[in-house]
Amino acid sequence: MKAPIPLYQAKAEFFRMLGHPVRIRVLELLQDGPLPVRDLLAAIEIEPSSLSQQLAVLRRSGIVTSSRDGSTVVYALAGGDVADLMRAARRILTEMLAGRNELLEELREAEADAR
């Protein structure tokens, strides 16, 4: 019998799965609701085969779902928590970058004072 994966390892694997710019962009686009593949392709502007690979990773992980409407494949977020995660990431990055801007301004002021 396999030993259970520790939670920290499962989290690391989850964040590794998110670790591709196209996957993040797909998740951002799907926050506003389901989209057909053609709309994702138009918004992301990559080769269809590359998008297909990244969508497959997201689908296998269970973070997105797909359904067919005739010949059109439509993707959606599997749950609202994913949209919450994307918003939380945006807030964290905003705070991090704001801190860097403050530091940059302090460095510029110190350099000006040193002259």
C-alpha positions as CSV (number, residue, x, y, z in Angstrom):
1,M,0.0,0.0,0.0
2,K,1.2,3.5,-0.9
3,A,1.9,5.9,1.8
4,P,-0.3,9.0,1.7
5,I,1.3,12.1,0.2
6,P,2.0,14.8,2.8
7,L,-0.2,17.9,2.4
8,Y,2.8,20.1,1.8
9,Q,3.9,17.9,-1.1
10,A,0.4,17.9,-2.5
11,K,0.4,21.7,-2.3
12,A,3.8,21.9,-4.0
13,E,2.5,19.6,-6.9
14,F,-0.6,21.8,-7.2
15,F,1.5,25.0,-7.5
16,R,3.8,23.3,-9.9
17,M,0.8,22.5,-12.1
18,L,-0.1,26.2,-12.1
19,G,3.5,27.1,-13.0
20,H,3.0,27.9,-16.6
21,P,2.0,31.3,-18.0
22,V,-0.6,29.8,-20.5
23,R,-2.3,27.9,-17.7
24,I,-2.5,31.0,-15.6
25,R,-3.9,33.0,-18.5
26,V,-6.5,30.4,-19.2
27,L,-7.6,30.4,-15.5
28,E,-7.8,34.2,-15.6
29,L,-9.9,34.2,-18.7
30,L,-12.3,31.6,-17.3
31,Q,-12.9,33.6,-14.2
32,D,-15.7,35.5,-16.1
33,G,-17.4,32.3,-17.2
34,P,-17.0,29.3,-19.6
35,L,-15.3,29.9,-22.9
36,P,-15.0,27.9,-26.1
37,V,-11.5,26.9,-27.2
38,R,-11.7,29.4,-30.2
39,D,-12.1,32.3,-27.7
40,L,-9.2,31.1,-25.6
41,L,-7.0,30.8,-28.7
42,A,-7.9,34.3,-29.8
43,A,-7.1,35.8,-26.4
44,I,-3.9,33.9,-25.8
45,E,-2.5,33.8,-29.4
46,I,-0.6,30.5,-29.3
47,E,-0.6,27.5,-31.4
48,P,-3.7,25.3,-31.0
49,S,-1.6,22.3,-30.1
50,S,0.2,24.2,-27.3
51,L,-3.1,25.4,-25.9
52,S,-4.5,21.9,-26.1
53,Q,-1.6,20.5,-24.1
54,Q,-2.0,23.1,-21.4
55,L,-5.8,22.6,-21.2
56,A,-5.2,18.9,-20.9
57,V,-2.9,19.5,-17.8
58,L,-5.6,21.7,-16.2
59,R,-8.4,19.2,-17.0
60,R,-6.4,16.2,-15.7
61,S,-5.7,18.1,-12.5
62,G,-9.5,18.8,-12.1
63,I,-9.1,22.5,-12.0
64,V,-11.1,23.0,-15.2
65,T,-13.9,21.1,-16.8
66,S,-14.8,20.7,-20.5
67,S,-18.0,20.1,-22.3
68,R,-19.1,19.8,-25.9
69,D,-21.7,21.9,-27.6
70,G,-21.8,20.3,-31.0
71,S,-18.3,20.5,-32.5
72,T,-17.3,23.3,-30.0
73,V,-15.5,22.4,-26.8
74,V,-16.2,24.8,-23.9
75,Y,-14.0,25.1,-20.8
76,A,-15.0,26.3,-17.4
77,L,-13.4,26.6,-13.9
78,A,-14.2,23.5,-11.8
79,G,-15.1,25.7,-8.8
80,G,-15.2,29.2,-7.5
81,D,-12.1,28.6,-5.3
82,V,-9.9,28.8,-8.4
83,A,-11.2,32.3,-9.2
84,D,-10.6,33.2,-5.5
85,L,-7.0,31.9,-5.8
86,M,-6.4,34.0,-9.0
87,R,-7.7,37.1,-7.2
88,A,-5.6,36.4,-4.1
89,A,-2.5,36.0,-6.3
90,R,-3.2,39.4,-7.9
91,R,-3.5,41.0,-4.5
92,I,-0.3,39.4,-3.2
93,L,1.6,40.5,-6.4
94,T,0.2,44.0,-6.1
95,E,1.5,44.3,-2.5
96,M,4.9,42.8,-3.4
97,L,5.3,45.2,-6.3
98,A,4.1,48.2,-4.2
99,G,6.8,47.3,-1.7
100,R,9.4,47.3,-4.4
101,N,8.3,50.6,-5.8
102,E,8.6,52.1,-2.3
103,L,12.1,50.7,-2.0
104,L,13.1,52.0,-5.4
105,E,11.8,55.5,-4.4
106,E,13.8,55.3,-1.2
107,L,17.0,54.3,-3.1
108,R,16.5,57.2,-5.6
109,E,16.0,59.7,-2.7
110,A,19.1,58.4,-1.0
111,E,21.1,58.6,-4.2
112,A,19.9,62.2,-4.8
113,D,20.8,63.1,-1.2
114,A,24.3,61.6,-1.6
115,R,25.1,64.1,-4.5
